[in-house]
Structure formats: structure tokens, C-alpha cells
């Protein structure tokens, strides 16, 4: 093992012990376990979600972020709701 790897591991151990000590004192709560990207992608695909990137005006993004903070579905739920309401109905649907 390289010296840099040893130092990196040492730093990780120190950071981890600081997190545990803070959590034991009631300071910073321990982070909830997060899904890795592969698992999150699989869950998104099961729900029919498709990543969609676009460029928006900065003021519009700030407004969306402010609204998404209070929306139960977060940014994704808010955008689904807004876009579904703004688009015309599909042909054949009443």
C-alpha cells in the first residue's frame, strides 16, 4: 500500500470518528443511508422516469427551487405537475 493511501485511510478514520463523536453528543445527526447511483437509476426506471436535461433562465430556476422546497414531490414532482398542466392533451384523450 502506498504512503498516500495510508494517509488517506488515516484521514477517513479521523473524519469518521469525529462524525460518530458529534452524533453521540447529539450534534450533527447521522446521515440517512443513500442509494448508490445504480440502484437509484433502477428505481427510477421502474417508475418510468427518464432523465431530461435542458437549460433554463436563472431567475426561473430560482422560482422553481423555491416552489419545489414546499412541494411534496420535490423538483421532479413540481416539474411533472407544471408541464402536465401546460401541455395540450394528447390526441385521442379527452
Secondary structure by P-SEA (a helix, b strand, c coil): ccaaaaaaaaaaaaaaaaaaaaaaacccccccccccaaaaaaaaaaabbbbbbbbbcaaaaaaaaaaaaaccccaaaaaaaaaaaacccccccc
